[in-house]
Amino acid sequence: MDPTWFRMPDPFVSLGAVAAVTERLKVVLAVTLLVQRDPIVFAKEAATLDELSGGRLIVGVGAGNVLDELQNHGVAPAERGKVLDERIDAVKRLWTEEKAEYHGSYVDFDPVYSWPKPVQRPHPPIYIGGWSKAAARRTVERGDGWLAPPLPADAMRAFTEELRERAGHPVPVTVTYTPTDAGVIRAYEELGVERVALILPTLSRDESLAELDKLAAFVAKY
């Protein structure tokens, strides 16, 4: 693993700070390992962030691929896909129902209240991370979009075409960790990608500001 990952701050706290000082910027959880988070707490955190941002939240979720991390959170790696499916379904109920309950194999709770409700209706868009067959199925069955890694253009085209065939319509795509390469971005644009997200590594304050200046100069071209 990239050692800078160990120092990433919590996404909900960070994006709450971002939402407080911006008006138009989308705040995106990219990608939250819902499989390693309590669904009731997650639903409340995300709904609160959607409310504080005025409905600007996009929720990216994934099953995770660091097996010892999954085990540390009490999730059997072989079952993480099933766990994620149930937690997505449970969170949607918590967001949309006055008194929600869920009874599954991995998520089980009696009727509860969960407020605030999200500003966006019926709920913030859920983008599914990953590029496996299971991720494609989950995107079509439970997601509102695909949160893609920076795949080569041919691989990106093949996956988006598979999503389109499964869904019967184009599926929104956001690419994360996009390199600052005009050719790569042009290829994604031609494929119909809706947005790309550049990466700001975990650096010192001064190094982060310098890196932001470089990214801003690149983004300004668009």
Backbone as CSV, one residue per row, in Angstrom:
resi,resn,N_x,N_y,N_z,CA_x,CA_y,CA_z,C_x,C_y,C_z
1,MET,0.842,-1.202,0.000,0.000,0.000,0.000,0.869,1.240,0.000
2,ASP,0.367,2.280,-0.635,1.031,3.585,-0.594,1.039,4.065,0.855
3,PRO,2.215,4.312,1.445,2.254,4.694,2.866,1.525,6.002,3.176
4,THR,1.303,6.861,2.150,0.564,8.099,2.425,-0.890,7.801,2.783
5,TRP,-1.390,6.613,2.391,-2.766,6.252,2.726,-2.965,6.167,4.234
6,PHE,-1.896,5.807,4.951,-2.015,5.634,6.394,-2.294,6.955,7.100
7,ARG,-2.048,8.066,6.436,-2.155,9.373,7.077,-3.350,10.185,6.586
8,MET,-4.202,9.572,5.787,-5.377,10.304,5.302,-6.321,10.637,6.453
9,PRO,-6.833,11.859,6.510,-7.806,12.207,7.547,-9.173,11.592,7.242
10,ASP,-10.043,11.632,8.222,-11.381,11.074,8.050,-12.140,11.847,6.975
11,PRO,-12.793,11.149,6.053,-13.465,11.852,4.953,-14.655,12.702,5.382
12,PHE,-15.444,12.243,6.344,-16.619,13.012,6.742,-16.235,14.319,7.419
13,VAL,-15.262,14.268,8.304,-14.817,15.485,8.980,-14.179,16.439,7.972
14,SER,-13.349,15.906,7.090,-12.666,16.743,6.096,-13.649,17.406,5.142
15,LEU,-14.599,16.621,4.620,-15.556,17.176,3.665,-16.541,18.117,4.338
16,GLY,-16.796,17.929,5.631,-17.605,18.897,6.361,-16.919,20.247,6.399
17,ALA,-15.603,20.234,6.597,-14.839,21.480,6.587,-14.852,22.113,5.201
18,VAL,-14.735,21.288,4.166,-14.771,21.793,2.786,-16.140,22.405,2.476
19,ALA,-17.200,21.698,2.872,-18.559,22.181,2.592,-18.821,23.526,3.258
20,ALA,-18.199,23.761,4.417,-18.458,24.991,5.170,-17.890,26.232,4.489
21,VAL,-16.896,26.053,3.624,-16.241,27.220,3.016,-16.386,27.237,1.498
22,THR,-17.307,26.440,0.953,-17.561,26.413,-0.486,-19.056,26.471,-0.734
23,GLU,-19.420,26.741,-1.983,-20.838,26.831,-2.328,-21.232,25.923,-3.486
24,ARG,-20.313,25.685,-4.425,-20.666,24.941,-5.633,-19.915,23.617,-5.766
25,LEU,-18.830,23.472,-5.038,-17.982,22.297,-5.172,-18.709,21.037,-4.703
26,LYS,-18.688,19.990,-5.521,-19.215,18.705,-5.086,-18.299,18.122,-4.015
27,VAL,-18.885,17.501,-3.017,-18.094,16.794,-2.011,-18.334,15.299,-2.214
28,VAL,-17.257,14.576,-2.444,-17.359,13.188,-2.890,-16.593,12.265,-1.950
29,LEU,-17.263,11.258,-1.487,-16.608,10.190,-0.726,-16.046,9.189,-1.729
30,ALA,-14.741,9.218,-1.915,-14.150,8.418,-2.988,-12.857,7.743,-2.536
31,VAL,-12.926,6.538,-2.052,-14.120,5.732,-1.941,-14.242,5.335,-0.463
32,THR,-15.447,5.296,0.079,-15.653,4.914,1.460,-15.868,3.409,1.556
33,LEU,-15.168,2.777,2.483,-15.325,1.334,2.651,-16.505,1.075,3.587
34,LEU,-17.690,1.155,3.020,-18.910,0.945,3.803,-18.918,-0.431,4.443
35,VAL,-18.260,-1.377,3.824,-18.207,-2.731,4.368,-17.508,-2.743,5.727
36,GLN,-16.707,-1.712,6.023,-15.989,-1.634,7.290,-16.589,-0.590,8.234
37,ARG,-17.791,-0.102,7.910,-18.428,0.932,8.727,-19.827,0.494,9.142
38,ASP,-20.236,0.926,10.325,-21.588,0.635,10.786,-22.586,1.367,9.891
39,PRO,-23.576,0.673,9.320,-24.485,1.314,8.371,-25.370,2.391,8.990
40,ILE,-25.756,2.233,10.264,-26.598,3.237,10.908,-25.806,4.527,11.125
41,VAL,-24.583,4.396,11.610,-23.729,5.571,11.800,-23.393,6.207,10.451
42,PHE,-23.067,5.382,9.463,-22.725,5.881,8.131,-23.883,6.685,7.533
43,ALA,-25.099,6.154,7.640,-26.268,6.834,7.081,-26.451,8.209,7.705
44,LYS,-26.268,8.298,9.007,-26.430,9.570,9.696,-25.322,10.548,9.314
45,GLU,-24.079,10.067,9.246,-22.953,10.927,8.861,-23.154,11.487,7.450
46,ALA,-23.515,10.612,6.521,-23.668,11.041,5.135,-24.844,11.999,4.967
47,ALA,-25.956,11.720,5.636,-27.114,12.606,5.544,-26.796,13.976,6.137
48,THR,-26.049,13.983,7.233,-25.652,15.254,7.844,-24.760,16.039,6.897
49,LEU,-23.807,15.369,6.249,-22.921,16.038,5.301,-23.705,16.560,4.098
50,ASP,-24.700,15.804,3.642,-25.519,16.276,2.525,-26.295,17.522,2.922
51,GLU,-26.798,17.531,4.152,-27.542,18.699,4.624,-26.621,19.913,4.772
52,LEU,-25.472,19.735,5.392,-24.552,20.851,5.614,-24.001,21.416,4.306
53,SER,-23.901,20.570,3.281,-23.383,21.025,1.987,-24.482,21.531,1.065
54,GLY,-25.733,21.486,1.515,-26.830,21.923,0.660,-27.107,20.969,-0.485
55,GLY,-26.883,19.676,-0.260,-27.191,18.683,-1.296,-26.098,18.513,-2.322
56,ARG,-24.839,18.611,-1.906,-23.721,18.503,-2.857,-22.945,17.193,-2.732
57,LEU,-23.457,16.262,-1.960,-22.716,15.040,-1.663,-22.913,13.976,-2.735
58,ILE,-21.808,13.325,-3.104,-21.825,12.093,-3.884,-21.164,11.025,-3.019
59,VAL,-21.842,9.908,-2.839,-21.354,8.861,-1.955,-20.702,7.758,-2.773
60,GLY,-19.389,7.644,-2.667,-18.675,6.548,-3.299,-18.428,5.453,-2.278
61,VAL,-18.764,4.221,-2.635,-18.565,3.102,-1.710,-17.850,1.961,-2.426
62,GLY,-17.136,1.166,-1.632,-16.445,0.022,-2.194,-16.371,-1.110,-1.191
63,ALA,-15.990,-2.286,-1.688,-15.921,-3.476,-0.844,-14.578,-3.619,-0.154
64,GLY,-13.554,-2.954,-0.662,-12.227,-3.058,-0.066,-11.443,-4.231,-0.629
65,ASN,-10.132,-4.070,-0.713,-9.297,-5.156,-1.227,-8.056,-5.415,-0.370
66,VAL,-8.005,-4.796,0.804,-6.904,-5.063,1.735,-7.430,-6.073,2.756
67,LEU,-7.056,-7.328,2.568,-7.723,-8.408,3.275,-7.503,-8.372,4.780
68,ASP,-6.290,-8.040,5.222,-6.077,-8.003,6.669,-6.827,-6.839,7.306
69,GLU,-7.015,-5.757,6.562,-7.802,-4.631,7.075,-9.259,-5.056,7.255
70,LEU,-9.794,-5.778,6.273,-11.158,-6.277,6.383,-11.315,-7.165,7.617
71,GLN,-10.351,-8.055,7.816,-10.429,-8.960,8.950,-10.349,-8.203,10.273
72,ASN,-9.559,-7.124,10.305,-9.471,-6.307,11.511,-10.810,-5.654,11.852
73,HIS,-11.661,-5.488,10.842,-12.983,-4.912,11.055,-14.061,-5.992,11.192
74,GLY,-13.642,-7.230,11.327,-14.587,-8.309,11.569,-15.337,-8.789,10.346
75,VAL,-14.770,-8.542,9.143,-15.431,-8.943,7.900,-14.594,-10.016,7.210
76,ALA,-15.200,-11.153,6.926,-14.512,-12.198,6.181,-14.329,-11.732,4.738
77,PRO,-13.091,-11.700,4.233,-12.861,-11.181,2.877,-13.747,-11.819,1.812
78,ALA,-13.997,-13.105,1.925,-14.804,-13.786,0.914,-16.258,-13.343,0.931
79,GLU,-16.693,-12.711,2.026,-18.094,-12.302,2.153,-18.287,-10.803,1.986
80,ARG,-17.220,-10.066,1.667,-17.319,-8.602,1.682,-18.302,-8.058,0.664
81,GLY,-18.455,-8.711,-0.474,-19.417,-8.247,-1.468,-20.845,-8.352,-0.969
82,LYS,-21.166,-9.466,-0.323,-22.506,-9.657,0.224,-22.772,-8.672,1.366
83,VAL,-21.746,-8.425,2.174,-21.888,-7.465,3.264,-22.168,-6.073,2.701
84,LEU,-21.415,-5.687,1.664,-21.601,-4.365,1.065,-22.996,-4.220,0.475
85,ASP,-23.473,-5.229,-0.223,-24.813,-5.148,-0.817,-25.871,-4.877,0.255
86,GLU,-25.792,-5.612,1.360,-26.790,-5.419,2.411,-26.657,-4.050,3.063
87,ARG,-25.436,-3.589,3.254,-25.263,-2.290,3.907,-25.730,-1.149,3.012
88,ILE,-25.538,-1.265,1.708,-26.078,-0.254,0.798,-27.596,-0.227,0.908
89,ASP,-28.221,-1.392,0.871,-29.681,-1.463,0.956,-30.184,-0.897,2.282
90,ALA,-29.487,-1.220,3.376,-29.902,-0.737,4.682,-29.772,0.776,4.790
91,VAL,-28.684,1.325,4.265,-28.473,2.773,4.305,-29.568,3.494,3.521
92,LYS,-29.938,2.954,2.380,-31.011,3.573,1.589,-32.314,3.625,2.379
93,ARG,-32.603,2.571,3.117,-33.818,2.587,3.940,-33.727,3.646,5.035
94,LEU,-32.572,3.736,5.671,-32.385,4.732,6.729,-32.537,6.150,6.179
95,TRP,-32.130,6.373,4.939,-32.238,7.692,4.315,-33.658,8.034,3.899
96,THR,-34.452,7.038,3.564,-35.725,7.316,2.881,-36.973,6.991,3.692
97,GLU,-36.843,6.240,4.795,-38.016,5.827,5.545,-38.082,6.529,6.899
98,GLU,-39.284,6.882,7.314,-39.501,7.546,8.604,-38.971,6.697,9.757
99,LYS,-39.317,5.440,9.724,-38.830,4.489,10.722,-38.346,3.268,9.940
100,ALA,-37.043,3.082,9.939,-36.456,2.065,9.069,-36.053,0.827,9.859
101,GLU,-36.188,-0.309,9.210,-35.662,-1.543,9.779,-35.092,-2.394,8.653
102,TYR,-34.199,-3.292,9.025,-33.569,-4.148,8.017,-33.193,-5.472,8.677
103,HIS,-33.501,-6.554,7.983,-33.195,-7.871,8.514,-32.562,-8.715,7.411
104,GLY,-31.249,-8.811,7.460,-30.520,-9.594,6.482,-29.572,-10.561,7.166
105,SER,-28.713,-11.153,6.373,-27.742,-12.107,6.907,-26.583,-11.411,7.596
106,TYR,-26.268,-10.170,7.161,-25.108,-9.454,7.684,-25.480,-8.133,8.362
107,VAL,-26.661,-7.631,8.078,-27.165,-6.403,8.704,-28.533,-6.714,9.281
108,ASP,-28.718,-6.398,10.554,-29.978,-6.744,11.192,-30.284,-5.731,12.295
109,PHE,-31.324,-4.927,12.075,-31.740,-4.011,13.141,-33.252,-3.798,13.085
110,ASP,-33.835,-3.609,14.263,-35.264,-3.339,14.402,-35.556,-1.880,14.053
111,PRO,-36.823,-1.470,13.997,-37.161,-0.101,13.576,-36.409,0.969,14.364
112,VAL,-35.814,1.894,13.620,-35.061,3.000,14.223,-35.390,4.297,13.492
113,TYR,-35.172,5.413,14.174,-35.239,6.726,13.546,-33.818,7.148,13.177
114,SER,-33.664,7.775,12.032,-32.361,8.280,11.617,-32.547,9.631,10.944
115,TRP,-32.116,10.663,11.619,-32.219,12.020,11.103,-30.875,12.716,11.277
116,PRO,-30.578,13.727,10.435,-31.447,14.286,9.396,-31.561,13.350,8.195
117,LYS,-32.567,13.621,7.355,-32.650,12.947,6.076,-31.827,13.749,5.069
118,PRO,-31.307,13.100,4.021,-30.535,13.841,3.024,-31.372,14.916,2.333
119,VAL,-30.713,15.974,1.890,-31.370,17.017,1.110,-31.774,16.462,-0.250
120,GLN,-30.902,15.691,-0.870,-31.170,15.137,-2.191,-32.195,14.016,-2.089
121,ARG,-33.089,13.977,-3.058,-34.140,12.979,-3.072,-34.000,12.067,-4.298
122,PRO,-34.189,10.754,-4.099,-34.548,10.124,-2.829,-33.370,10.036,-1.846
123,HIS,-32.139,10.192,-2.367,-30.955,10.157,-1.515,-29.758,10.620,-2.355
124,PRO,-28.627,10.909,-1.741,-27.445,11.280,-2.520,-27.081,10.167,-3.499
125,PRO,-26.577,10.520,-4.670,-26.186,9.478,-5.617,-25.095,8.594,-5.035
126,ILE,-25.229,7.302,-5.274,-24.256,6.321,-4.806,-23.441,5.830,-6.005
127,TYR,-22.145,6.040,-5.938,-21.247,5.573,-6.986,-20.463,4.374,-6.452
128,ILE,-20.396,3.335,-7.250,-19.757,2.094,-6.827,-18.318,2.061,-7.330
129,GLY,-17.390,1.841,-6.406,-15.990,1.724,-6.772,-15.626,0.290,-7.129
130,GLY,-14.567,0.146,-7.929,-14.099,-1.176,-8.336,-14.262,-1.393,-9.826
131,TRP,-13.649,-2.447,-10.342,-13.751,-2.712,-11.773,-13.856,-4.216,-12.054
132,SER,-14.446,-4.932,-11.112,-14.662,-6.363,-11.282,-16.062,-6.614,-11.841
133,LYS,-16.336,-7.860,-12.162,-17.683,-8.236,-12.599,-18.701,-7.928,-11.507
134,ALA,-18.298,-8.171,-10.252,-19.210,-7.881,-9.131,-19.477,-6.388,-9.019
135,ALA,-18.454,-5.560,-9.265,-18.637,-4.111,-9.205,-19.580,-3.643,-10.311
136,ALA,-19.476,-4.249,-11.490,-20.386,-3.899,-12.587,-21.825,-4.249,-12.221
137,ARG,-22.015,-5.444,-11.688,-23.370,-5.841,-11.278,-23.901,-4.908,-10.201
138,ARG,-23.061,-4.605,-9.215,-23.494,-3.748,-8.093,-23.820,-2.340,-8.591
139,THR,-23.051,-1.835,-9.525,-23.302,-0.503,-10.067,-24.675,-0.424,-10.717
140,VAL,-25.010,-1.449,-11.473,-26.296,-1.453,-12.175,-27.455,-1.716,-11.215
141,GLU,-27.264,-2.629,-10.279,-28.361,-3.028,-9.392,-28.587,-2.062,-8.246
142,ARG,-27.502,-1.435,-7.728,-27.646,-0.642,-6.504,-27.066,0.762,-6.614
143,GLY,-26.357,1.055,-7.677,-25.668,2.331,-7.783,-26.337,3.312,-8.723
144,ASP,-25.844,4.547,-8.650,-26.285,5.606,-9.557,-25.162,6.009,-10.503
145,GLY,-23.986,5.417,-10.322,-22.849,5.732,-11.167,-21.678,4.841,-10.805
146,TRP,-20.626,4.948,-11.627,-19.418,4.144,-11.417,-18.278,5.056,-11.016
147,LEU,-17.606,4.714,-9.916,-16.431,5.438,-9.451,-15.224,4.645,-9.921
148,ALA,-14.620,5.109,-10.993,-13.623,4.312,-11.700,-12.196,4.669,-11.305
149,PRO,-11.299,3.687,-11.322,-9.877,3.985,-11.214,-9.386,4.491,-12.571
150,PRO,-8.172,5.026,-12.652,-7.679,5.563,-13.930,-7.213,4.458,-14.873
151,LEU,-8.153,3.685,-15.378,-7.823,2.589,-16.278,-7.383,3.114,-17.646
152,PRO,-6.615,2.320,-18.404,-6.332,2.692,-19.793,-7.637,2.868,-20.569
153,ALA,-7.581,3.670,-21.603,-8.796,4.016,-22.343,-9.542,2.790,-22.863
154,ASP,-8.820,1.793,-23.367,-9.482,0.600,-23.908,-10.225,-0.157,-22.816
155,ALA,-9.593,-0.282,-21.636,-10.243,-0.974,-20.532,-11.440,-0.172,-20.027
156,MET,-11.298,1.147,-20.002,-12.400,2.006,-19.582,-13.572,1.876,-20.552
157,ARG,-13.272,1.841,-21.821,-14.326,1.704,-22.838,-15.058,0.378,-22.676
158,ALA,-14.317,-0.696,-22.476,-14.936,-2.015,-22.345,-15.848,-2.080,-21.131
159,PHE,-15.399,-1.510,-20.017,-16.207,-1.570,-18.799,-17.447,-0.697,-18.914
160,THR,-17.312,0.516,-19.467,-18.480,1.388,-19.607,-19.491,0.789,-20.578
161,GLU,-19.008,0.094,-21.593,-19.928,-0.564,-22.524,-20.667,-1.707,-21.838
162,GLU,-19.951,-2.427,-20.968,-20.613,-3.495,-20.210,-21.685,-2.915,-19.294
163,LEU,-21.376,-1.803,-18.634,-22.367,-1.162,-17.779,-23.584,-0.730,-18.585
164,ARG,-23.340,-0.153,-19.767,-24.440,0.320,-20.613,-25.330,-0.851,-21.032
165,GLU,-24.707,-1.966,-21.390,-25.477,-3.134,-21.814,-26.311,-3.686,-20.658
166,ARG,-25.726,-3.731,-19.473,-26.449,-4.260,-18.316,-27.595,-3.343,-17.908
167,ALA,-27.329,-2.021,-17.940,-28.320,-1.061,-17.451,-29.342,-0.676,-18.507
168,GLY,-28.972,-0.776,-19.775,-29.853,-0.351,-20.849,-29.769,1.130,-21.141
169,HIS,-28.791,1.808,-20.531,-28.586,3.246,-20.753,-27.172,3.598,-20.273
170,PRO,-26.633,4.749,-20.713,-25.300,5.141,-20.242,-25.292,5.343,-18.731
171,VAL,-24.218,4.918,-18.084,-24.063,5.047,-16.630,-23.047,6.156,-16.352
172,PRO,-23.378,7.130,-15.486,-22.427,8.194,-15.161,-21.119,7.621,-14.605
173,VAL,-20.014,8.233,-15.023,-18.697,7.748,-14.606,-17.859,8.910,-14.082
174,THR,-17.292,8.740,-12.900,-16.301,9.656,-12.347,-15.013,8.871,-12.162
175,VAL,-13.904,9.432,-12.633,-12.603,8.763,-12.526,-11.810,9.404,-11.397
176,THR,-11.244,8.586,-10.531,-10.432,9.066,-9.422,-8.946,8.834,-9.713
177,TYR,-8.084,9.524,-8.959,-6.630,9.360,-9.117,-6.180,9.612,-10.557
178,THR,-6.845,10.528,-11.232,-6.536,10.801,-12.634,-5.195,11.515,-12.755
179,PRO,-4.307,11.037,-13.615,-3.026,11.726,-13.792,-3.222,13.066,-14.503
180,THR,-2.321,14.002,-14.255,-2.388,15.308,-14.928,-1.771,15.167,-16.309
181,ASP,-2.492,14.455,-17.148,-2.060,14.151,-18.509,-3.208,14.525,-19.438
182,ALA,-2.975,15.519,-20.290,-4.046,16.009,-21.173,-4.553,14.914,-22.099
183,GLY,-3.661,14.027,-22.549,-4.079,12.950,-23.435,-5.022,11.976,-22.756
184,VAL,-4.732,11.668,-21.502,-5.594,10.753,-20.743,-6.967,11.380,-20.533
185,ILE,-6.978,12.638,-20.158,-8.249,13.315,-19.912,-9.057,13.447,-21.196
186,ARG,-8.380,13.712,-22.301,-9.075,13.801,-23.591,-9.720,12.469,-23.949
187,ALA,-9.004,11.369,-23.700,-9.547,10.042,-23.995,-10.773,9.755,-23.139
188,TYR,-10.711,10.123,-21.862,-11.865,9.920,-20.985,-13.048,10.775,-21.430
189,GLU,-12.762,12.000,-21.831,-13.831,12.887,-22.298,-14.540,12.282,-23.509
190,GLU,-13.768,11.705,-24.420,-14.352,11.084,-25.607,-15.209,9.870,-25.259
191,LEU,-14.904,9.255,-24.114,-15.681,8.102,-23.674,-16.943,8.509,-22.920
192,GLY,-17.103,9.807,-22.679,-18.292,10.283,-21.983,-18.163,10.350,-20.481
193,VAL,-16.932,10.276,-19.957,-16.733,10.416,-18.506,-17.211,11.795,-18.076
194,GLU,-17.975,11.860,-16.986,-18.578,13.129,-16.570,-17.614,14.028,-15.816
195,ARG,-16.702,13.437,-15.047,-15.725,14.236,-14.305,-14.514,13.380,-13.976
196,VAL,-13.391,14.059,-13.773,-12.184,13.397,-13.302,-11.737,14.073,-12.014
197,ALA,-11.170,13.290,-11.122,-10.654,13.810,-9.860,-9.150,13.575,-9.822
198,LEU,-8.402,14.644,-9.578,-6.956,14.546,-9.490,-6.572,14.177,-8.059
199,ILE,-5.363,13.714,-7.873,-4.949,13.264,-6.548,-4.011,14.279,-5.898
200,LEU,-4.327,14.611,-4.666,-3.431,15.428,-3.845,-2.832,14.509,-2.792
201,PRO,-1.553,14.169,-2.918,-0.945,13.250,-1.955,-0.941,13.839,-0.544
202,THR,-0.778,12.975,0.434,-0.662,13.415,1.815,0.762,13.914,2.034
203,LEU,0.904,15.231,2.074,2.210,15.872,2.191,2.181,16.871,3.343
204,SER,3.316,17.526,3.573,3.343,18.596,4.564,2.498,19.764,4.069
205,ARG,2.214,20.707,4.940,1.379,21.851,4.570,1.964,22.596,3.381
206,ASP,3.245,22.980,3.450,3.861,23.754,2.374,3.922,22.957,1.078
207,GLU,4.247,21.673,1.186,4.299,20.836,-0.014,2.903,20.680,-0.614
208,SER,1.884,20.570,0.243,0.511,20.444,-0.249,0.079,21.697,-1.002
209,LEU,0.407,22.865,-0.468,0.043,24.121,-1.127,0.742,24.250,-2.475
210,ALA,2.012,23.857,-2.531,2.742,23.907,-3.798,2.123,22.951,-4.820
211,GLU,1.734,21.758,-4.359,1.111,20.787,-5.254,-0.250,21.290,-5.723
212,LEU,-1.004,21.939,-4.835,-2.294,22.508,-5.230,-2.132,23.571,-6.304
213,ASP,-1.078,24.385,-6.207,-0.822,25.399,-7.228,-0.598,24.738,-8.586
214,LYS,0.135,23.631,-8.603,0.379,22.920,-9.862,-0.924,22.355,-10.418
215,LEU,-1.735,21.765,-9.538,-3.011,21.201,-9.997,-3.942,22.301,-10.498
216,ALA,-3.953,23.435,-9.808,-4.822,24.552,-10.220,-4.442,25.060,-11.606
217,ALA,-3.140,25.135,-11.879,-2.678,25.591,-13.191,-3.110,24.600,-14.275
218,PHE,-3.073,23.325,-13.953,-3.508,22.313,-14.921,-5.008,22.383,-15.155
219,VAL,-5.768,22.504,-14.075,-7.233,22.540,-14.175,-7.699,23.784,-14.920
220,ALA,-6.965,24.883,-14.772,-7.348,26.144,-15.403,-7.460,26.008,-16.928
221,LYS,-6.759,25.033,-17.508,-6.811,24.833,-18.960,-8.188,24.344,-19.415
222,TYR,-8.968,23.866,-18.455,-10.276,23.283,-18.787,-11.430,24.151,-18.336
